Amino acid sequence: REIIEGSKKLLELMGVPYVQAKGEGEAQASYMVENGDAWAVGSQDYDCILFGAPRMVRNLTITGGKANLEIINLENVLKDLEITREQLVDIAILVGTDFNMGVKGIGAKTGLKLIKENDNIFNVLEKQDIQLEVEPEILRNIFLKHEVVSDYKLQWKSPDTEGVVAFLCGEHDFSEPRIHSALDKFKKIDNKQKSLTDWFG
């Protein structure tokens, strides 16, 4: 909790907008991309795709290296696999998610085959006589009917330089020259254009 509150305070001091998710951060971020308020979710967690993020970017780094960037487009994934998003969620449940163990012996390829042959997880479980430790409907709803904050406002502001220095150097013993150097770079970013090209250009 202390780290989360500290992170929120630093974002505020830097003028960076944030949204406190009701539950899963990936669910909230995915909703914001679906809503057109962000271009992609930046995450290492493939759950973003299950939560419905139209696009996600993996391997974002603070140093701005582009070599290992991976962009995943949900529409392309579904088209390539010839399945629906609901079926993708069903495959994930069979394989295992953060919320369930999955079915022993079922990996991604077998899960895809079973869902394509049987249409949905309910038919697979009935046909294979399998019981999950969590009801499949509950698991499906985590990804398909997640709670999100919808009344957020994203507004970039100028950083409070003195506040950032006081917080990071005074309270957390960061090097003052290092912080000033980072803030100088941050100020150069046009506050009106916060795109990936701004951060990595």
Disulfide bonds with the S-S distance in Angstrom:
none
